[in-house]
Amino acid sequence: MMLYVIGTGPGDSSYMSQRAIEIIKKVDCVAGYTTYIDLIADLIQDKEIISTGMMKEVERVEKAIEQALSGKSCALVSGGDPGIYAMAGLVFEICKQRNIKLMRVQDKKSFSDSEKGLFLEIVPGIPALAAGAALAGAPLTHDFAAISLSDLLTPWEKIEKRLTCAAMADFVIVLYNPKSKKRNWQLKRAQQLILEHREDTTPVGIITGAMRENQNISFTTLDKMDTAQVGMQTVVFIGSSASLRYLDFLFTPRGYSKKYTI
């Protein structure tokens, strides 16, 4: 009755936590999106594997829960952190819908014979925004907002409102899911909305495939952001009014120079 929801980080196993590796090695079953399963193939050669493609998230989580309820220990893996645009939330949705009781592994309690329940541990991972920020420099040293441009699960009208409010509030803006084969106009629209409140020359960092073999780091300005090469593995960092370029890096001052002599 053990279900682990694990963040595998940006891709390279050297950036995965020791706790995540320990659990993956000891569980009976591992479930995940095909790409994430492939990235940890060397750790799961002797495991029962549940691997599904895009748009099969509900099926994947349901199967992982079923395996755990059957008495097996199961790890549901997500790239990055499992609680950031990933599977942890869906686990709670399904368990709430089915009235499946949940307890933290650390609680050291037990279920009654009549209860249908799972012991749950969510294992954090390095999220894409942290991996991308490290490669860009230090763009998130001050307040920021992360916004996904995917309107598959969120109405575009709500995304536009979030973009506008974040731009008006002068947050550094982190864009997830900027473009896909079927969604090719959202980045341009996001640019238009943000330009209403930011200078054309606002620095922008484009990080694709952070910590993976296809890793690419590039920089541009807000007025040229729509022409950048981006995809589903890209995270876009749009600077605030305080953000600066230095050499081949992007950073946002925390404000120390205003308070101290540096």
Secondary structure, 3 states (H helix, E strand, C coil): CEEEEEECECCCHHHCCHHHHHHHHHCCEEEEEHHHHHHCHHHCCCCEEEEECCCCHHHHHHHHHHHHHCCCEEEEEECECCCCCCCHHHHHHHHHHHCCEEEEHHHCCCCCCCCCEEEEEEECCCCHHHHHHHHHEECCCCCEEEEECCCCCCCHHHHHHHHHHHHHCCCEEEEECCCCCCCCCHHHHHHHHHHCCCCCCCEEEEEECCCCCCCEEEEEEHHHHHHCCCCCCEEEEECCCCCEEECCEEECCCCHHHHCCC
